Amino acid sequence: MPGLHYVCVHAHFYQPPRDNPWLEAVEREETAAPARDWNRRVHEECYAPNGWARILGPTGRIARIVSNYERLSFDVGPTLLSWLEREAPRTYARVLEADRRAAARHGGHGPALAQAYGHAILPLCEPRDLRTQVRWGLADFRHRFGREPAGMWLPECAVDLPVLQELVAAGVRFVVLAPHQAAAVRPGPAAPWRRVEPGTLDTTVPYRQRLPGAGEPSIAVFFYDGELAHRIAFGELLQDGARLLRALLDGSRPAGSEGGGAPPPLRLVHVAVDGETFGHHKRFGEMALAWALERLAASPQVRLANYAEVLAHHPPRAEVQIAERTSWSCAHGLERWRADCGCSGGGWRGPGGEQAADQSWRAPLRAALDWLRAQLAELFEARGAALLADPWAARDAYIEVVLDRSAPSRERFFARHGLGPLAARERTEALMLLEMQRHALLMYASCGWFFDELARPEPLQLLRHAARAIELAAALGPAAPGAVPPDLEQRFVERLAAAPSADPRYRDGRGLWEAKVRPAVYKPARVAAHHALRSLWLPELPPARRLFAWELLAHQGTPQQVGGAGRLRSGRLELTSSLTGKQHAFAYAAFALGEAGPRAVLVPAAEGTTELEHALPALARALAQGEPEAALAQAQAMAGAELFTLEDLEADLREELRERWRAEAAHELEAALGAAEPQPRQLGQALAAARACGALPAPQRLAAALARLCERAAERWAAAPGELAPLERLAQLLAFARQAPAGPSMWQTQNLAYEALVAAGPAVRAAAAAGSEIAARWLAACRAVAEQLGLEPEADAPG
């Protein structure tokens, strides 16, 4: 289509990986409020609105709802697509559908580009990791979009010739870069090279980058209009659709004649920005975009196109020499991801208002991760060689299993890559090795170095992936001599100590590891505790179910009541990792009583009855006697026992169970306060539990209820003043009443107690003087009641 004016808007959609590496699920993030987590928040503000963008009519009402994805060029990070598939399936389907529908309109050329898998800075990757990042990104794209990608988005547009060579070897035909990433251009192979000065690059034509190697390999490069992209991302163009439309129609003017001396056969106006600009960074930006794209699609002046379509009709004539080891977001090349170059974005504030003064932590962080990667690679080769025909080729192909964790998928994988038939134990070991490598790749996500402070969530996420990789390495057991240091974690953390943090709570990477990484670890027993504690309130849980990244099979014992609201649940359960097949078995006891709160004790369960199961009757007795601390001490003394509370659970389940605990505690307290025959122990346990979980009623309401209880107890004593039992019950109730936030009125209780004391006091004192033990106990209880009520315990009837 010679001489046609094309317009292309490219949106790069990506979120940092946020899955807890042990749960394979995103945990609650309070900073994302009112959303549960940042993925959900950005989805609500950007990903979903771009799938169903509103176009308003003249009256301000919604005239049309359209999918921006159908008219954009776009790429979506594989880890983000995985989250969308799991948590936002309608939006996920909308994205895939947009590629199919747009391809049908553009001669089979879809708008979606692939993206390197883990958003690592590819020129900084070790060659094997570069290969895997590219191969996994392409495989993920084929799996989801059902076609071969023509182009690949490079994370942060970071590029060098080895990266482009790897892309071409994998079948990629083009990339998109920033204009400052062109070093020199020429209109054809026989023309001299011209150095590209700022603002002189003609971004309206594609370029060919020749690559080393036999057969003269090359790749097409599109350099987007940097000024126009900046105005969209940081300027005023998304204030309304008309502004954006005018800017795209005006386009950028060719600054050179790289297309040849004749009038250019192509004028491509194109921009590339973060997709989150449209709705998340710029509120209602998706609406301005939808309005402009709709009018561009209907305009006779231009053709709204995508890169693959343009490349099919207009192969590059001009050539380029890229500026190697550069990126779109760092003026210093690649230094943002390995040095204190000054690029950070700023904005971090510590708990005391501290501000990050430098980014000297970047180099030690990368050095520590590089060291760990090398150790893990050595272990992978040493152990993998006995299980896999070619360990590194198997890693490249492992994305097939990551995308499909089913048994048939694993069967196909081992049929192709196993070193002969493997036993179940050997398959588990191979999968653990491959999962170790997956986390080693994910610990290089670019966002970990992008901002200004080590203690931000992004570097912390990298360290969590590192911790998971270390844990998997350790779980493999003794390895080949010299394959991995026995103190791998310690040596890694020592290297992290060289990475300073501006946050005084951590000071350096080692402090951050101890304070934030270790508590994030969900070992199998901690995962199992989710079931054990949940069984306290949900006893009818299905015996077999999915629990995060685990398959759970539970055998629950008979629930036991242990007095009042107290309860004890016990049983056995088996966890099987849905990722590696690794199995763990536990016996558990979960109980809740008073202010001790919900607790779960777990011990590894091999063959036979465990010590915990032998001790269940004693635990039940201790709880029934109102001695939860004794039960805890007994449980913790068992070999291999681990103790868990609600604080050890994933945030959503923790809050669910806390609400159930509050509701139950409030109900039990209401029952105890309204009992016709007050039971002091039950009331004490109910008060303690309600106080522990924040379920106490309003102070005045509680005070009034306690006052009524004390009055009823005083009435019973007054009816039989010489009896010890009602007197002791009143003494106990008065002791509980004194703990109320607002003091109950004891006026009527004083009256009744005074009458009982006067009526029975002389006779009981005489009996006590004669040696009666019961009478002595009566006098002691009477003194306690009198002390609580402000009475004189020796009071007699008035003369």
Beta strands, then each sheet from edge to edge (+ up, - down):
strand 1: 4-13
strand 2: 19-20
strand 3: 25-26
strand 4: 53-56
strand 5: 62-66
strand 6: 73-76
strand 7: 112-115
strand 8: 152-153
strand 9: 174-177
strand 10: 182-186
strand 11: 194-195
strand 12: 207-210
strand 13: 218-223
strand 14: 266-274
strand 15: 303-304
strand 16: 318-322
strand 17: 544-547
strand 18: 550-556
strand 19: 560-561
strand 20: 567-577
strand 21: 583-592
strand 22: 599-604
strand 23: 642-645
sheet 1: 8+ 7+ 6+ 1+ 14+
sheet 2: 8+ 7+ 6+ 1+ 15+
sheet 3: 2+ 3-
sheet 4: 4+ 5-
sheet 5: 9+ 13+ 12- 16- 10+ 11-
sheet 6: 17+ 18- 20+ 19-
sheet 7: 17+ 18- 20+ 21- 22+ 23-
end
